[in-house]
Amino acid sequence: MGLLPHYFDIVLFALIAVFLILRLRSVLGRRTGNERPRHGGFLRRAEAPRGDGSDASKVVAFGNRPGAPAPLLTAPPSDAAAGGIAQIHAADPHFDVAAFLNGARSAFEMIVDAFAAGDKERLHPLLAEDVYRPFAAAIDERTAAGEVLETRVVRIKHVDLAEAGMAGRDARVTVKFVSDQIYVLRAHDGSVVDGDPEHPIEKTDFWTFVRDVRSNDPNWVLVTTASG
């Protein structure tokens, strides 16, 4: 009978343990396997664009590059553009004009370089499908003719926000680029068909980018290009 108090102690400790387990389950809950990942969109922001032909692979990442030069704004945006910027910022408080323009500048240089190199694999993820098709067709025509295009951005002189606004849930921003470029088109034998390898020319381009502000994806799609 002297052991009986020990049995009471064991039973008491067991009841306390069961009570604590039940309390923890009620507070913490149980995982069912259907919970949404709690990454707040950060994982999607860190993912590389897909190359499977989906819309996510037709994007341009916009943001500050380490060591990237500041955009050379020649003048404040017009009243209409400023109003459009305010609309975009109201729909997306994280929109930052300086970061956007730095990203646009990077995209401009990459696209010009990829097009000149005839690198469709590198070019495709940077363009919307309607923009990519004529770019790819021009590359195919050059290849068929045995021609080689040499285009190099010597200097980007100005990057200006020309237009901005909302179209439904899409933010649209048009950027004006003024740059000095070397442009040379060579025949199959290396002779110059057009351009000058020694003297850059000044070019003015207007590129329009679009982004769905309700999407967690921070990237912008290049939807139109024009020369001025």
Secondary structure as GFF3:
##gff-version 3
##sequence-region A 1 228
A	DSSP	alpha_helix	4	28	.	.	.	ID=ss1
A	DSSP	alpha_helix	42	46	.	.	.	ID=ss2
A	DSSP	three_ten_helix	55	57	.	.	.	ID=ss3
A	DSSP	alpha_helix	79	91	.	.	.	ID=ss4
A	DSSP	alpha_helix	97	117	.	.	.	ID=ss5
A	DSSP	alpha_helix	120	123	.	.	.	ID=ss6
A	DSSP	three_ten_helix	124	126	.	.	.	ID=ss7
A	DSSP	alpha_helix	129	145	.	.	.	ID=ss8
A	DSSP	beta_strand	148	167	.	.	.	ID=ss9
A	DSSP	beta_strand	170	186	.	.	.	ID=ss10
A	DSSP	beta_strand	192	212	.	.	.	ID=ss11
A	DSSP	beta_strand	221	227	.	.	.	ID=ss12
###
